[in-house]
Amino acid sequence: MILPGGHVILQGVVYQGVSITYLPSALTAGGCANCDNIFNVSVTKSQVIPIISVDYVSPTQYKFAIKFDFGGLTGLFAFTFMIRINNQFSPYFTAADMQQVKTITIDPATLAKV
């Protein structure tokens, strides 16, 4: 199960925490080399399309940070994104896991700035 966490602005970049309740041992073996690619994240509504990256937070258990980099723009506009498990990992997850889609709206005007 995909579990969204908190979000924050750090030096003009929005970070969204997310975790997953389970990662198959076939993916975590060898230091979780492919874990940064587990999620497919796409912005569905925004005035500006950011550069998106996902980082596995090692050595935590199944926690990730999604980074939305708007190229230094500091405007306060809300955006919406979707997160799901990347289809290339479907052999490792159940059909129910693969059907999960979380839609999240972030309004930077309400976030703590660090």
Protein Blocks (a to p, Z undefined) as FASTA:
>chain_A
ZZddddddeehiacdddddfbdcfklmgghimmmmmmpccddfbdfbdcddddddddfbe
hiacddddehhpabdcdddddddddfklmmmpcfklmmpccdddddfklpccZZ
